[in-house]
Amino acid sequence: MKIVAIANQKGGCGKTTTAINLSSAIARLGKKVLLIDLDPQAHATFGLGLSNAPVDKSIYNVLTDNNERRRDIAHCIVNISENLDMIPSNILLSTLEQELKDTEGAVSKLFESICAGRLNYEYTIIDCPPSLGFLTFNALRAANIVIVTVDMGAFSLMGVGKLLGMIELIKVKINHAPQVRALATLYDRRLKYSETMLKEIKTFFKDQLLETIIRLNVTLKKSVAQGISVLQLDSKSNGAHDHMALAQEVIRMEGAEEFKQALAEVSFKQEEAVLPVAPRIPAIQPAAEPVERGTVFSINAPRAKEIYIVGDFNHWKMDESSRLAKLDNGVWQKKFNLASGKYRYKFVVDGEWLLDSQNAEKEQNPFGTYDSVKKL
């Protein structure tokens, strides 16, 4: 089963519209689909006409540890149309993070529930909330494909880096790396500004941008208001055409395998990079030990509570050995003895991934973000 999370911390960029209509389009193509509304605002639930869904049949009831409220995932599935089912949401979902704050493995609750349910679906689509909190983390943990919806607004790319950084953090913490793709939405070909923004989005995401572009279409708004998919309202509209094209493109994708292969290749190169490199010396001279040098990494962050550095040289592990020490002047430092070579790295400042502001050298990584690069 492919699990696809539709995510962006920015609101109004077409996440829910995409989740509803992508699910419907894949179902129309003969695939069994489950749509999970993971947003406490329950817009996808309302958008498919389930405004009066039973309060004990929601994704909250699947994920809660409250014995009185907890339900098996199969109990919470509601049929929408042929090949399309849904698990609705309700406002109680907003209390879940506080409820599970002391529960071990809480960020994997959704993933474990889907696995334990042994669900007979070919695709599960997750509509994420417009935030980077506990619920979105659960969705990213469960997904093997993440589609980032990006609209044509001036602030469209703001915050995308933090979402991609969260995906990187999941890779480091639990060794899970979903494939990331961006989807251009709300494109109005009548506006020159839309073309300008689309070029910026292409520059940012490069090959990770999906070919399909979701055009601005009033039928999409009408369908949501009526609680049905755009395919049901008008199968000949631009909105229906675009989401059918998107469904076909998603079906053609190979899940996370391509991305995992890229990660494996990167990891192999990283392991090579940290091997000691012996200097070339004439045969008549005695053998010498590999040359290593003390390299200090530092960052000025006086208000930070904790800072780690992860990179090739410590296999991207965030533990006590990678924690920086804070000096009296607010600068944090860590020294490593490194052999000659090229090293990728990043700082993790109170959970946020940051490049080294003192180092202009950087290279793009498979996650769509950048790593700082140091050559010794």
Secondary structure, DSSP 8 states (H G I E B T S, - for coil): -EEEEEE-SSSSSSHHHHHHHHHHHHHHTT--EEEEE--TT-HHHHHTT-TT--TTSSHHHHH---TTT---GGGG-EEEETTEEEE---GGGGGHHHHTTTSTTGGGHHHHHHHHHT---SEEEEE--SSSSHHHHHHHHH-SEEEEEE-SSTTTTTTHHHHHHHHHHHHHHH----EEEEEEEEE-TT-HHHHHHHHHHHHHHGGGEEEEEEE--HHHHHHHHHTS-HHHH-TTSHHHHHHHHHHHHHHHS-TTHHHHHHHHHHHHHHHHHTS-------TTS------EEEEEEEEE-TT-S-EEEEEGGGTT--SGGGB-EE-TTSEEEEEEEEESSEEEEEEEETTEEE--TT---EEE-TTSSEEEEEE-
